[in-house]
């Protein structure tokens, strides 16, 4: 009887925890239309950063690829480890490679 109750609860907990994890950047870049206008969370290192008066953009790289982030709340410095939440904006796909896909940032958290 306990196994009947425990198994569904374990599966439900696994699904909830999986939904909280970061998406690999290569997954977004390989099929940007799947993520278009959807909220995602990515974690990586800032490899390029530019900003003026609290607005700008930066490029985040994880172990699978890189993606640009457009920010209206300030940009982290190059080399910072960040977790970014936002919506995927469409770009162009040329010969199967995503060009110009970006994340419009809703929030970011710098990890030291």
PEVENGI-V570034 format. One record per residue. RES is the residue in three letters. SS is DSSP state (hx for helix, st for strand, lp for the rest). PHI is phi in whole degrees, -180 to 180 (999 if undefined). OMEGA is omega as a letter, one per 20 degrees, with the letter a starting at -180 (none if undefined). Layout:
BEGIN
res:RES ss:SS phi:PHI omega:OMEGA
res:RES ss:SS phi:PHI omega:OMEGA
END
This chain:
BEGIN
res:UNK ss:lp phi:999 omega:a
res:UNK ss:hx phi:-64 omega:r
res:UNK ss:hx phi:-64 omega:r
res:UNK ss:hx phi:-63 omega:a
res:UNK ss:hx phi:-86 omega:a
res:UNK ss:hx phi:-67 omega:a
res:UNK ss:hx phi:-62 omega:r
res:UNK ss:hx phi:-63 omega:r
res:UNK ss:hx phi:-67 omega:r
res:UNK ss:hx phi:-65 omega:r
res:UNK ss:hx phi:-64 omega:r
res:UNK ss:hx phi:-64 omega:r
res:UNK ss:hx phi:-62 omega:r
res:UNK ss:hx phi:-63 omega:r
res:UNK ss:hx phi:-66 omega:r
res:UNK ss:hx phi:-65 omega:a
res:UNK ss:hx phi:-68 omega:r
res:UNK ss:hx phi:-66 omega:r
res:UNK ss:hx phi:-67 omega:a
res:UNK ss:lp phi:-89 omega:a
res:UNK ss:lp phi:-77 omega:r
res:UNK ss:lp phi:-79 omega:r
res:UNK ss:lp phi:-89 omega:r
res:UNK ss:lp phi:-70 omega:a
res:UNK ss:hx phi:-62 omega:r
res:UNK ss:hx phi:-61 omega:r
res:UNK ss:hx phi:-65 omega:r
res:UNK ss:hx phi:-66 omega:a
res:UNK ss:hx phi:-68 omega:a
res:UNK ss:hx phi:-78 omega:r
res:UNK ss:lp phi:-147 omega:a
res:UNK ss:hx phi:-62 omega:a
res:UNK ss:hx phi:-67 omega:r
res:UNK ss:hx phi:-65 omega:a
res:UNK ss:hx phi:-101 omega:a
res:UNK ss:st phi:-53 omega:a
res:UNK ss:lp phi:61 omega:r
res:UNK ss:lp phi:-105 omega:r
res:UNK ss:st phi:-77 omega:r
res:UNK ss:st phi:-135 omega:r
res:UNK ss:st phi:-132 omega:r
res:UNK ss:st phi:-126 omega:r
res:UNK ss:st phi:-127 omega:r
res:UNK ss:st phi:-178 omega:a
res:UNK ss:st phi:-110 omega:r
res:UNK ss:st phi:-75 omega:a
res:UNK ss:st phi:-106 omega:r
res:UNK ss:st phi:-144 omega:a
res:UNK ss:st phi:-152 omega:r
res:UNK ss:st phi:-148 omega:a
res:UNK ss:st phi:-164 omega:r
res:UNK ss:st phi:-144 omega:r
res:UNK ss:lp phi:53 omega:r
res:UNK ss:lp phi:81 omega:r
res:UNK ss:st phi:-124 omega:r
res:UNK ss:st phi:161 omega:a
res:UNK ss:st phi:-157 omega:r
res:UNK ss:st phi:-156 omega:a
res:UNK ss:st phi:-111 omega:r
res:UNK ss:st phi:-109 omega:r
res:UNK ss:st phi:-125 omega:r
res:UNK ss:st phi:-114 omega:a
res:UNK ss:lp phi:-74 omega:a
res:UNK ss:lp phi:-116 omega:a
res:UNK ss:st phi:164 omega:a
res:UNK ss:st phi:-138 omega:a
res:UNK ss:st phi:-150 omega:r
res:UNK ss:st phi:-87 omega:r
res:UNK ss:st phi:-124 omega:r
res:UNK ss:st phi:-102 omega:a
res:UNK ss:st phi:-123 omega:r
res:UNK ss:lp phi:-115 omega:a
res:UNK ss:lp phi:-126 omega:a
res:UNK ss:lp phi:97 omega:a
res:UNK ss:lp phi:-123 omega:r
res:UNK ss:lp phi:-74 omega:a
res:UNK ss:lp phi:-76 omega:r
res:UNK ss:lp phi:-58 omega:a
res:UNK ss:lp phi:95 omega:a
res:UNK ss:lp phi:-72 omega:r
res:UNK ss:st phi:-90 omega:a
res:UNK ss:st phi:-132 omega:r
res:UNK ss:st phi:-119 omega:a
res:UNK ss:st phi:-115 omega:r
res:UNK ss:st phi:-116 omega:r
res:UNK ss:st phi:180 omega:a
res:UNK ss:st phi:-109 omega:a
res:UNK ss:st phi:-77 omega:r
res:UNK ss:st phi:-104 omega:a
res:UNK ss:lp phi:-70 omega:r
res:UNK ss:lp phi:-130 omega:r
res:UNK ss:st phi:-105 omega:r
res:UNK ss:st phi:-118 omega:a
res:UNK ss:st phi:-123 omega:a
res:UNK ss:lp phi:53 omega:r
res:UNK ss:lp phi:81 omega:r
res:UNK ss:st phi:-110 omega:a
res:UNK ss:st phi:-74 omega:r
res:UNK ss:st phi:-127 omega:r
res:UNK ss:lp phi:90 omega:r
res:UNK ss:lp phi:-67 omega:a
res:UNK ss:st phi:-143 omega:r
res:UNK ss:st phi:-113 omega:r
res:UNK ss:st phi:-86 omega:a
res:UNK ss:st phi:-65 omega:r
res:UNK ss:st phi:-100 omega:r
res:UNK ss:st phi:-164 omega:r
res:UNK ss:st phi:-143 omega:r
res:UNK ss:st phi:-130 omega:r
res:UNK ss:st phi:-87 omega:r
res:UNK ss:st phi:-111 omega:a
res:UNK ss:lp phi:-101 omega:none
END
